[in-house]
Amino acid sequence: MIGDNAALPARCTFSRMWQPIGTESYDVGLELAVIVDGRVEWNLEPCRRVIGGWVHCHTHEAVPRRPTHWRLSQMPIAFGTD
């Protein structure tokens, strides 16, 4: 699910600050964000970095966008399961 700062203001918590891409670890559940047309859009589903890009933790599908920021996911994550 993709959210943006205009459509879901109640879910946009600035207490959990965004970090720049390039500072994350592999195999950690993260929320991803990208800046599009001057607004922040984020993926509320947990994702993880893999060699060659990003995948959704639960579906293992590739993330189609190139994220610019990340923060730790608060959703429970079970790697390797569907």
C-alpha positions, 0 to 999 in steps of 0.5 A: 500500500502506498501512502502520501503525506496528503492522503494519510496525515494521521499515519505520518508520524514524524517521531520516527524520522526517515533516514537516507537510502544507503544507510540501511542494513540488509534483511531488516523490515523497513518502510520505504519512501520516495519524493514524487512531485515535491511530496513524500510517498511511502510504502506502509508494507514492510520491505527489505533490501536485497542484492539488486534492489528491494522486495516486500517482506511478505510477498517477496515481490520487487519494489517497483520504485526507487526509494529515497528514504527508509525507517524501521517498520513497526509491523511484525515481520516473518522472513521467508514465509508467505 
